[in-house]
């Protein structure tokens, strides 16, 4: 009885032969997508970062953009730190990216003397447990600059040139230089879950460097940057990230889409071993059919190239058959009937 019930349950999820699953998935996501609100929402604890949501986020994902507009990384801690506030805070400080622009109130460029004076913000220094001497050491180590701290706690950088452009370029580079934390991790904030576990949320996606920080749980490191997940964890992780992010975006908008449609889109984008968008530079532009490519974008270019190089269209897809008025290979159109010669002889003429 149990076996029969299980079989009946599984049969409800079976797909009929010839079912146009691609079109159904596209319609199931595309139609409710027209109802989405073009808005964004704040992630708790990161006041300076606004995460992209709604339709812009959907477009960002299916287009397979190399960098998300607002990367967010969730960093869970190991057993030793996840319940201990002091240790969790130490991990957050190791990750939190602090650059010179964050701790500098003003940069005064002296073109006649070939020097840059950096007036540091004492409050920012204190908040990040830094001293002028430590900042000087890190500038010397990372940028090989001739720098020292004066009596007022400001930093003087001496250059070997008085050229205006070179001094300005050096000043800009100094302001962008990471002095503490993980470069590319962004602002990291300590959060606490409902079950009392501490974790870190960072406004960046450099998980290749974050994973080396002591005290984190590497098995649960997650970012909304699909390509960062792909580079570090592989194509399966990238596929799961696409599914998770698409579903989370739709759920946030209170739009109910069957997960199987979302999974099919993610599978189509990643089955080749690389993350590909659905546009003309990805799946649509790499079809074997000339007519299918021409029907999407850049019609004349595809037709001219096909004529010039003698391309042949196998006419196996849906789009190309609709274009020329042939029966499309889905549903009943995917079935071909034949009759044996010996059976033909048995038939009586009407």
C-alpha positions in Angstrom: 0.0 0.0 0.0 2.8 2.3 1.0 4.6 1.6 -2.3 1.4 2.3 -4.3 0.9 5.6 -2.5 4.5 6.6 -3.2 4.1 5.8 -6.9 0.9 7.9 -7.1 2.7 10.8 -5.4 5.7 10.6 -7.7 3.5 10.4 -10.8 2.0 13.8 -10.0 5.4 15.4 -10.5 6.2 13.5 -13.7 6.5 15.5 -17.0 4.7 14.2 -20.0 6.7 13.4 -23.1 6.9 16.5 -25.4 6.0 18.9 -22.6 7.4 22.4 -23.4 9.1 22.8 -20.1 11.2 25.7 -21.2 8.3 27.8 -22.3 6.3 27.0 -19.2 9.3 28.0 -17.0 9.8 31.2 -18.9 6.1 32.1 -18.7 5.9 31.1 -15.0 8.7 33.5 -14.1 8.2 36.2 -16.7 4.5 36.8 -16.2 4.6 37.4 -12.5 7.8 39.4 -13.1 5.7 42.1 -14.7 3.9 42.6 -11.4 7.2 43.2 -9.5 7.7 46.5 -7.7 10.8 48.4 -8.7 12.1 49.0 -5.2 15.0 48.1 -2.9 15.2 47.2 0.8 17.7 47.6 3.6 19.6 44.7 5.0 19.5 44.9 8.8 22.7 46.1 10.3 24.3 47.5 7.2 23.1 51.1 7.0 25.4 52.1 4.2 24.4 49.2 1.9 21.2 48.9 0.0 20.7 45.5 -1.5 19.3 45.4 -5.1 15.9 43.7 -5.1 12.8 43.3 -7.3 13.1 43.3 -11.1 16.6 44.8 -11.3 17.9 41.9 -9.3 16.1 39.3 -11.5 17.6 41.0 -14.6 21.1 41.0 -12.9 20.8 37.2 -12.2 19.5 36.0 -15.6 21.9 38.2 -17.5 24.8 36.7 -15.5 26.4 40.0 -14.6 30.0 39.6 -13.5 29.5 41.8 -10.5 26.3 42.4 -8.6 25.3 46.0 -7.9 25.3 45.4 -4.2 27.2 42.3 -3.1 26.4 40.8 0.3 28.3 38.1 2.1 27.0 36.0 5.1 29.9 34.7 7.2 29.0 32.2 9.8 31.5 31.5 12.6 33.0 28.3 14.0 31.8 26.6 17.2 34.2 28.5 19.3 33.1 32.0 18.2 29.5 31.7 17.2 28.2 31.9 20.8 30.9 34.2 22.2 30.4 37.9 21.6 34.1 38.9 22.2 35.5 36.3 19.8 32.8 37.0 17.3 33.6 40.7 17.4 37.3 40.0 16.8 36.5 38.0 13.7 34.3 40.8 12.4 37.1 43.3 12.9 39.5 41.0 11.0 37.1 41.0 8.1 35.9 44.6 8.2 37.6 46.5 5.4 39.1 49.8 6.5 40.8 52.0 3.8 42.6 55.3 4.2 39.6 57.3 3.0 37.6 56.0 6.0 40.1 57.2 8.6 41.3 60.4 6.8 39.5 63.7 7.3 41.5 65.6 4.7 44.4 65.2 2.3 46.5 68.2 1.6 48.7 68.0 -1.5 51.8 70.2 -1.7 52.9 70.3 -5.3 55.8 72.6 -4.7 57.3 70.3 -1.9 56.2 67.0 -3.5 54.4 65.9 -0.4 50.9 64.8 0.8 49.7 65.6 4.3 47.0 63.2 5.6 45.0 64.6 8.5 43.6 61.5 10.3 40.2 61.2 12.0 40.9 60.3 15.6 37.4 59.0 16.2 37.7 56.6 13.2 41.2 55.5 14.3 39.9 54.7 17.8 36.8 52.8 16.4 39.1 50.6 14.4 41.8 50.2 17.0 44.4 51.9 14.9 47.3 54.3 15.7 49.0 56.7 13.3 52.2 54.6 13.7 50.4 51.5 12.6 48.9 53.3 9.6 52.4 54.5 8.6 53.8 51.0 8.8 51.1 49.6 6.6 51.5 52.3 4.0 55.2 51.7 3.9 54.7 47.9 3.6 51.9 47.9 1.0 52.8 50.9 -1.1 56.6 51.4 -0.4 56.1 55.1 0.4 58.3 57.4 2.3 55.9 58.2 5.1 56.1 59.3 8.8 53.7 60.6 11.5 54.2 64.1 12.8 53.7 65.4 16.4 50.0 66.1 15.8 49.3 62.5 14.7 49.1 63.4 11.0 50.9 61.5 8.3 53.4 63.1 5.9 54.1 61.3 2.7 57.1 62.5 0.7 57.3 61.8 -3.0 60.2 62.0 -5.4 58.3 64.2 -7.9 56.6 67.6 -8.0 54.5 66.7 -11.0 50.9 67.6 -10.3 49.4 64.6 -12.1 51.6 62.1 -10.4 51.0 63.6 -6.9 47.2 63.6 -7.5 47.3 59.9 -8.7 49.3 58.9 -5.7 46.9 60.7 -3.4 43.9 58.9 -5.0 45.7 55.5 -4.6 46.4 56.2 -1.0 42.8 57.0 -0.2 41.7 53.7 -1.7 44.3 51.6 0.0 43.1 49.0 2.5 44.8 49.5 5.8 43.0 46.9 7.9 40.7 43.9 7.2 40.1 41.9 4.0 40.4 43.9 0.8 37.1 43.7 -1.1 35.1 42.5 2.0 33.5 46.0 2.5 31.9 47.0 5.8 31.4 44.0 8.1 28.7 44.1 10.8 28.2 41.6 13.6 24.6 40.2 13.6 22.8 37.8 15.9 20.2 35.2 14.8 17.0 34.2 16.6 18.7 31.2 18.2 21.5 33.4 19.7 24.2 32.6 17.1 26.5 35.4 16.1 27.4 35.8 12.4 28.9 38.6 10.2 27.3 40.3 7.2 29.8 42.0 4.9 29.0 44.5 2.1 31.5 42.8 -0.3 32.1 39.5 -2.0 35.8 38.7 -1.8 35.1 35.3 -0.4 38.4 34.0 -1.8 40.2 36.0 0.9 37.5 35.9 3.6 37.7 32.1 3.7 41.2 32.3 5.0 40.2 34.4 8.1 40.5 32.3 11.3 37.3 31.7 13.2 34.8 31.3 10.4 32.8 28.3 9.3 34.1 27.7 5.8 31.3 25.2 5.0 28.6 27.9 5.4 30.3 30.9 3.7 27.7 32.4 1.3 27.6 35.4 -1.0 24.9 36.7 -3.4 27.7 37.1 -6.0 27.2 34.1 -8.4 30.6 34.4 -10.0 32.4 34.6 -6.6 30.7 31.4 -5.6 31.6 29.8 -8.9 35.3 30.7 -8.6 35.6 29.4 -5.1 33.2 26.5 -4.8 32.5 25.4 -8.4 29.6 25.3 -10.9 27.2 23.4 -8.6 27.5 26.1 -6.0 26.9 28.8 -8.7 23.8 26.9 -9.8 22.5 26.7 -6.3 23.2 30.4 -5.7 21.2 31.3 -8.8 18.3 29.2 -7.5 18.5 30.7 -4.0 18.8 34.3 -5.2 16.0 34.1 -7.7 13.7 32.4 -5.2 14.5 34.8 -2.4 13.9 37.8 -4.7 10.5 36.4 -5.8 9.5 35.5 -2.3 10.4 39.0 -1.0 8.0 40.4 -3.5 5.3 37.8 -2.4 5.4 36.2 -5.9 4.8 32.4 -5.8 6.7 30.5 -8.5 7.2 26.7 -8.5 10.9 26.1 -7.6 11.2 23.6 -10.5 10.9 26.5 -13.0 13.6 28.4 -11.3 15.8 25.3 -11.1 15.4 24.7 -14.8 16.6 28.3 -15.6 19.6 27.8 -13.3 20.3 24.4 -14.9 20.2 25.9 -18.4 22.6 28.7 -17.4 25.2 26.3 -15.8 24.9 22.9 -17.6 27.9 23.7 -19.8 30.2 24.1 -16.7 30.3 27.9 -17.0 27.7 30.5 -15.9 26.0 31.9 -19.0 23.3 34.5 -19.3 20.2 34.0 -21.3 20.8 36.9 -23.7 22.5 37.2 -27.0 25.9 36.8 -25.4 24.8 33.6 -23.7 22.2 30.9 -24.3 20.2 32.7 -27.0 23.3 33.7 -29.0 24.8 30.2 -28.9 21.9 28.2 -30.4 22.6 26.0 -33.4 19.7 27.5 -35.3 20.3 30.5 -37.5 16.6 31.5 -37.4 16.4 31.2 -33.6 19.3 33.5 -33.2 18.0 35.9 -35.8 14.5 36.0 -34.1 16.0 37.2 -30.8 18.4 40.1 -31.6 20.7 41.4 -34.4 18.5 39.8 -37.1 20.4 41.1 -40.1 23.8 40.2 -38.8 22.9 36.6 -38.2 21.2 36.1 -41.6 24.1 37.8 -43.5 26.7 35.7 -41.7 24.7 32.5 -42.3 24.4 33.3 -46.0 28.1 34.2 -46.3 29.4 31.1 -44.6 26.8 28.6 -45.9 25.3 27.7 -42.5 22.6 25.0 -42.4 19.7 25.2 -40.0 18.6 21.8 -38.6 15.1 23.2 -37.8 14.9 21.1 -34.6 13.7 23.9 -32.2 10.5 25.7 -31.6 11.3 29.3 -32.7 12.7 28.4 -36.1 9.7 26.2 -37.0 7.2 28.9 -36.0 9.1 31.3 -38.3 8.7 29.1 -41.4 5.3 27.9 -40.5 6.2 24.3 -39.8 4.7 22.1 -37.0 6.7 22.7 -33.8 8.4 19.7 -32.1 6.5 19.8 -28.8 3.3 18.1 -27.6 1.7 16.1 -30.3 4.1 17.6 -32.8 7.0 15.7 -31.2 5.5 12.4 -32.2 6.2 10.8 -35.5 4.0 7.9 -36.8 5.1 5.3 -39.2 3.6 2.1 -40.7 5.4 -1.1 -41.8 5.1 -2.1 -45.4 3.6 -5.5 -44.5 0.9 -3.8 -42.5 0.2 -1.5 -45.5 -0.7 -4.6 -47.6 -3.3 -5.6 -45.0 -5.2 -2.4 -45.3 -8.2 -2.3 -47.6 -8.7 0.6 -50.0 -11.7 2.6 -49.1 
